[in-house]
Structures are given as C-alpha cells and as structure tokens.
C-alpha cells in the first residue's frame, strides 16, 4: 500500500481565481504523484465560501477564506481524503466550516473537523491487500477547536489520541497521526514536539506525519517508524513570504506492508503559477538540506541549543505580549485573544516557557550562539 501525504494548501493570497487551464497546468506534474498512489491526503488550510456571508471569528493571526472555485486545485489532484485539522478551519465560524465540509464530502473523505470533538477525531480508513490503515488528523489548540457540542477542528488532547490509537489497533488497523503544529519558520522541531511525536509511536502509531511550520523540517525513523516533523507548505503561494523556505516542501509517501513501513521523500518548489517536483541537482541540494536537519534531531543536546536560539529569535516577542489586565473579564474575547493563544497553543506555550527559563538563568548571550545558523537555514537560496 502506498499513501501519499501532502501538507497545507491555501489560496488566501490569490487576488482572483485563475482559469481552469492554468489550474491544470499548475498542478499537472504533481497530480501524477497523487494519481499514482493508492491513497492520498492533503490539508486544506482555509475554509471556502462567500466571504461576505460569514463573520470572521475573533482570533490572532489572519482569518483565511477563499471562494468555492479554488477547490478546483484539489479536484485536479483528486486526493482520497482532505484534512481540516488546522488553526484556520474555524476562521469564519461554524456555518462556513459546515459549508466547506459539505462540499468536500461530496468527493472526498473529510477528516480532522466535525460537528463535535468525537466526529472531528474520526479517521480516514484505507484498506488494500489485507493491510488496513487509520489516519487521524489532529491540530494544536488555537482557535476554532471542536468541543463536545461545538463544531470545529480536532484539537490535540492526549487522552483522545491515545484512545484513537488503541481503538485502531484493536480493529487490526495501523494508526497514523496527521498532525498540524509546531513553531512557524523554525527549521527544527522543538524538543517538545520530538518528545510528543515519539510518544505517539510508543503508544502504537505506525507513523506521524506533521506540518504547519511554513518551512520544511527534518524526519527520522524512531523504533523503525517514520516521523516527519514538518513537510513545509504544500501549496500556499505568497508574494512576500517571511523566508524563502516558504515556497519549498516535500511530500511523504509511505510504503506500508503487513510488517514494514518505508518513507519516500518527494521535494518540490511552488509559486503562484507552478508546483514543480524537484529533480537532478535541485533535488540533491534539497535532500542534503534535509540531512542537515535530520542530523540535529538525533542530537538531543544540539537540538535544545537550536531551540534556545529560536527562543531568542521568536520567543522574546511572545514574552512581550504577555499582558494581563483586570478589565479583561469585562472586555471579552477581543481583549483576551492574544493571551489565550499564547497559553493554549502548545507550540507557543513551549516557546514561552523555554524563553522564560533562559531569561531566569541569565544566559541570553549563550542562547544566541546558533542564531546565525538558523538564519542561514531559513534561506533556501544559500
């Protein structure tokens, strides 16, 4: 069985929908990989609908939405399943999310969101040649998260992931966690994410495939099982991205048999007009880049030093936003949204906790030692 995993697709920065001929040309090369796989999945990181019909929710960061017509990009790829477990699924409220799920469910399995948390955790089931796989789409707890009686995305809860893995295995299925989380623009996973994803494997997951960071991160085999820390963006064109790594990423193709699971890495570059799979020297260069990232993941002390450096790049800004006011109780969501996001999102929380630890121990200068290396790795043109 071959399952192709792709990451975040979003059309938020398009000024208008190109004609269908251009859409076909954009995805022509990459679509061949989707069509050649037995099963495939990608993550839609904006809801669809008429923007004027919906009210954006109160949150930090942009509220992402695109017209229904942009689903044509997904139709060209024709994945088996589409994930909605991400921090933008609820950006325009429950009505817009219901509309998006309804459209997707006409053609694809739709996972990672639902009318309640139980439905949001339902997996996509893939079966071939006696092998059965259950893919669970889960995201960190930012905004638009489902609850017992609230529509939204499948926010990460350890007890729910543990039960999902247990239930899949009891049914003779291999559980795979398709996770949306991490520190944006950081070339390396945080120590906490390494610990968490390895824990999923220890619980019985056959693989963990992650995304969200807007840049490719490395991967490893842990206990013989693949963990992909971030595939980067799949198709998220931006005229002025924060780093050049924004427009690079890789698909993760899993080859699964009854007693073995393998990983094929398929790197690509994209812009508004083309999504191109890398080959030749460009592919070699990208693979070398990933090998650098992979080697750091295997060195616990070095990975911590890189995370300390990342705290000096991004964590200090987060700490400055830690502001509490006694009027927040009366001022409502608009006043509390920043603080809520910093404390409820697992990646933000880990970043702030480690930054505060560095400040407490008065070691900012030493923590900054690897900042230049991170800056260099953020530029794919180096």
C-alpha positions in Angstrom: 0.0 0.0 0.0 1.3 3.5 -0.9 -0.2 6.5 0.9 0.9 10.0 -0.3 0.8 12.7 2.4 0.9 16.3 1.4 0.7 19.3 3.8 -1.1 22.7 3.8 -2.9 24.0 0.7 -4.3 27.6 0.9 -5.4 30.1 -1.6 -5.7 33.1 0.7 -3.1 35.2 -1.2 -4.5 34.8 -4.7 -6.1 38.0 -5.9 -8.5 36.0 -8.1 -9.2 32.5 -9.4 -7.1 31.7 -12.5 -8.9 30.0 -15.4 -9.2 26.2 -15.3 -6.5 25.7 -17.9 -3.9 27.5 -15.7 -5.0 25.5 -12.6 -4.5 22.2 -14.6 -1.1 23.4 -15.7 0.0 24.5 -12.2 -0.8 21.0 -10.7 -0.1 18.9 -13.8 3.3 17.5 -12.7 2.4 17.0 -9.0 -1.0 15.5 -9.8 0.8 12.5 -11.4 2.1 11.5 -7.9 -1.3 11.7 -6.4 -2.8 9.6 -9.1 0.0 7.0 -8.8 -0.6 6.4 -5.1 -3.1 4.0 -3.7 -4.4 6.7 -1.3 -3.5 10.3 -0.7 -4.3 13.2 1.6 -3.7 16.9 2.0 -4.6 19.6 4.5 -6.9 22.5 3.4 -5.8 25.5 5.4 -8.6 27.9 4.6 -12.3 27.4 4.5 -14.3 28.2 1.4 -17.4 30.3 0.7 -18.6 33.8 0.0 -16.7 36.0 2.5 -19.5 38.5 2.8 -21.9 35.8 4.0 -19.8 35.0 7.1 -18.4 36.8 10.1 -14.7 36.3 10.9 -14.2 34.9 14.4 -12.2 36.9 17.0 -8.6 35.4 16.9 -5.0 36.3 16.5 -3.5 36.0 13.0 -5.3 36.2 9.7 -8.8 34.8 9.0 -8.4 32.7 5.9 -11.1 32.1 3.3 -11.3 31.6 -0.5 -14.1 31.2 -3.0 -15.5 27.7 -3.7 -14.0 27.8 -7.1 -10.5 27.3 -5.7 -11.4 23.7 -4.8 -10.6 23.1 -8.4 -7.0 22.8 -7.4 -7.8 19.9 -5.1 -10.0 18.3 -7.8 -7.1 18.2 -10.2 -5.1 16.3 -7.6 -8.1 14.2 -6.6 -6.8 13.1 -3.1 -8.6 10.3 -1.3 -9.0 12.5 1.8 -8.8 16.1 2.8 -7.8 17.1 6.3 -9.2 20.2 8.1 -7.4 19.9 11.5 -5.6 23.2 11.5 -5.7 26.7 13.1 -7.9 28.2 10.2 -10.7 25.7 10.0 -13.0 27.8 12.2 -11.9 31.3 10.9 -15.4 32.3 9.8 -17.5 30.3 12.2 -19.4 27.1 12.2 -21.5 27.9 9.2 -18.5 28.4 6.9 -16.9 25.2 8.2 -20.1 23.3 7.6 -20.3 24.6 4.1 -16.6 23.6 3.4 -17.1 20.1 4.8 -20.3 19.6 2.8 -18.5 20.5 -0.4 -15.5 18.3 0.3 -17.6 15.3 1.4 -19.3 15.2 -2.0 -16.0 13.9 -3.4 -13.5 13.1 -0.6 -13.2 11.7 2.8 -13.1 14.7 5.2 -11.3 14.3 8.5 -10.0 16.5 11.3 -13.1 18.6 11.8 -16.7 17.9 12.7 -19.9 18.9 14.4 -18.3 17.9 17.7 -14.9 16.6 19.0 -16.0 13.0 18.6 -16.8 13.4 14.9 -13.6 15.5 14.4 -11.5 12.6 15.6 -13.0 10.1 13.2 -10.2 8.7 10.9 -9.9 8.0 7.2 -9.8 4.3 6.6 -7.6 2.9 3.8 -7.6 -0.8 3.0 -5.6 -2.7 0.4 -4.1 -6.2 0.1 -5.1 -7.1 3.6 -3.5 -4.0 5.1 -5.7 -1.5 6.9 -4.6 2.0 7.9 -6.5 4.6 10.0 -5.4 8.2 9.6 -6.3 10.7 12.3 -6.0 14.4 11.6 -5.2 16.5 14.8 -4.0 20.0 15.4 -2.8 22.2 18.2 -5.3 24.1 20.3 -5.5 27.6 18.9 -8.9 28.9 17.6 -11.9 27.1 16.1 -11.5 23.9 18.1 -14.3 21.4 18.4 -15.8 20.6 21.8 -18.4 18.1 23.0 -21.2 20.2 21.5 -19.3 22.7 19.3 -18.3 22.4 15.6 -14.6 22.8 14.9 -11.2 21.2 14.3 -9.8 18.2 16.1 -7.7 19.9 18.8 -4.9 17.8 20.3 -5.8 16.0 23.6 -3.5 13.2 24.7 -6.3 11.1 26.0 -8.2 11.3 22.7 -5.1 10.5 20.6 -4.3 7.6 23.0 -7.8 6.2 22.6 -7.8 6.7 18.8 -4.5 4.7 18.6 -5.9 2.0 20.9 -9.2 1.7 19.0 -7.5 1.5 15.6 -5.1 -1.2 16.8 -7.9 -3.2 18.4 -9.6 -3.2 15.0 -6.5 -4.6 13.3 -5.6 -1.2 11.7 -2.4 0.7 11.7 -2.9 4.2 13.2 -1.2 7.2 11.6 -1.3 10.6 13.2 -1.5 13.5 10.7 -0.6 16.4 13.0 -0.7 20.2 12.4 1.5 22.0 14.8 5.0 23.4 15.7 6.9 26.7 15.6 6.4 28.6 12.4 9.5 29.3 10.3 11.8 27.3 12.6 13.9 24.8 10.6 14.0 22.4 13.5 11.2 20.8 15.6 11.2 21.8 19.2 12.3 19.3 21.8 8.7 19.1 23.0 7.5 18.1 19.5 10.2 15.4 19.2 9.1 14.0 22.6 5.4 14.1 21.7 5.7 12.5 18.3 7.9 9.8 19.6 5.4 9.2 22.4 2.7 8.7 19.7 4.9 5.9 18.3 5.4 4.5 21.8 1.6 4.4 22.1 1.4 2.3 18.9 1.2 4.7 16.0 2.7 3.4 12.8 3.8 6.9 11.7 3.5 10.6 12.5 3.3 13.0 9.6 3.2 16.7 10.6 3.0 20.2 9.1 2.1 23.8 9.9 5.5 25.5 10.2 5.6 27.1 6.7 9.0 25.6 6.2 10.3 22.0 5.8 11.7 20.4 8.9 13.5 17.1 9.1 12.4 13.5 9.6 13.6 10.4 11.4 12.8 6.7 12.0 12.1 6.1 15.6 11.6 2.5 16.7 11.6 1.7 13.0 8.6 4.0 12.4 8.8 7.3 10.3 8.2 10.7 12.0 8.0 13.6 9.6 8.3 16.8 11.7 7.1 19.1 9.0 6.6 18.8 5.3 6.5 22.6 4.9 3.8 24.3 2.9 2.3 22.2 0.1 0.8 25.0 -2.0 0.5 28.3 -0.2 1.7 31.0 -2.7 2.7 34.3 -1.1 4.1 37.4 -2.8 6.2 38.4 0.3 6.9 35.3 2.4 8.8 35.6 5.7 11.6 33.3 4.4 12.5 31.6 1.1 11.7 28.2 2.7 8.0 29.2 2.5 7.9 28.0 -1.2 9.7 24.7 -0.6 8.5 21.4 0.9 8.2 17.7 0.4 5.5 15.1 0.2 5.9 12.0 2.3 5.0 8.7 0.6 4.6 5.8 2.9 5.0 2.3 1.6 3.2 0.0 4.0 3.1 -3.8 4.2 1.9 -6.1 7.0 5.4 -6.0 8.7 7.2 -2.9 7.3 6.7 0.8 6.7 9.0 2.8 4.4 9.3 6.5 3.6 9.9 8.2 0.2 10.6 11.9 0.3 9.3 13.9 -2.7 10.6 17.5 -2.6 9.1 20.4 -4.6 9.0 24.1 -5.2 6.0 26.2 -5.9 4.8 29.7 -6.8 1.5 31.2 -8.0 1.8 29.5 -11.4 3.7 26.2 -10.9 4.0 23.4 -8.4 7.2 21.6 -9.6 8.7 18.4 -8.2 12.5 18.8 -7.8 14.9 16.7 -9.8 18.6 16.5 -10.6 20.9 18.8 -8.7 17.9 20.8 -7.2 16.6 17.6 -5.6 20.1 16.6 -4.4 20.5 20.0 -2.8 17.2 19.7 -1.0 17.9 16.2 0.2 21.3 17.5 1.6 19.5 20.3 3.3 17.1 17.8 5.0 20.0 15.6 6.0 21.5 18.6 7.9 18.2 19.0 9.7 17.9 15.2 10.4 21.3 15.0 12.0 20.4 17.7 14.5 17.2 15.8 15.5 19.4 12.9 16.5 21.5 15.0 18.9 19.3 15.9 21.9 21.7 18.5 23.3 22.3 20.2 20.0 18.6 20.3 19.2 18.0 22.0 22.6 20.7 24.6 21.8 19.0 25.3 18.5 15.6 25.7 20.3 17.3 28.1 22.7 18.5 30.1 19.7 15.0 30.0 18.3 13.6 31.4 21.5 16.0 34.4 21.1 14.5 34.9 17.6 10.8 34.4 18.2 10.3 33.8 21.9 11.3 37.2 23.1 8.5 38.8 21.0 6.0 36.3 22.6 7.1 37.2 26.1 6.5 40.9 25.4 2.8 40.1 24.5 2.2 38.6 28.0 0.0 41.3 29.3 -2.9 40.8 31.7 -5.4 43.4 32.7 -8.1 43.2 35.3 -10.5 44.6 32.8 -10.2 41.5 30.6 -13.0 39.8 32.5 -15.4 42.6 31.2 -13.7 43.3 27.9 -14.3 39.9 26.4 -12.7 38.0 23.5 -11.1 40.9 21.7 -9.1 41.8 24.8 -8.1 38.2 25.8 -7.4 36.7 22.4 -3.6 37.3 22.4 -3.1 35.9 25.8 -5.4 33.0 25.2 -3.4 32.0 22.1 -0.1 32.2 23.7 -1.2 30.0 26.6 -3.5 27.5 24.9 -1.4 26.7 21.8 1.1 24.0 22.7 3.9 25.3 20.5 3.5 28.9 21.7 3.4 27.7 25.3 6.6 25.6 25.0 8.4 28.5 23.3 7.5 31.0 26.1 8.3 28.5 28.9 11.8 27.9 27.5 12.4 31.6 26.8 11.4 32.5 30.4 13.8 29.8 31.6 16.7 31.3 29.6 15.9 34.8 31.0 15.6 33.4 34.5 19.1 31.7 34.1 20.6 34.9 32.6 22.0 33.1 29.6 20.6 35.0 26.6 24.1 35.6 25.1 24.9 31.9 25.0 21.5 31.1 23.7 22.0 33.4 20.8 25.1 31.5 19.6 23.3 29.5 16.9 21.1 32.3 15.7 23.3 32.9 12.6 23.0 29.2 11.6 19.2 29.3 11.9 19.1 32.5 9.7 21.2 30.7 7.1 19.0 27.7 7.1 15.9 29.9 6.6 17.3 30.9 3.2 17.0 28.0 0.6 19.0 30.1 -1.9 22.2 29.9 0.2 
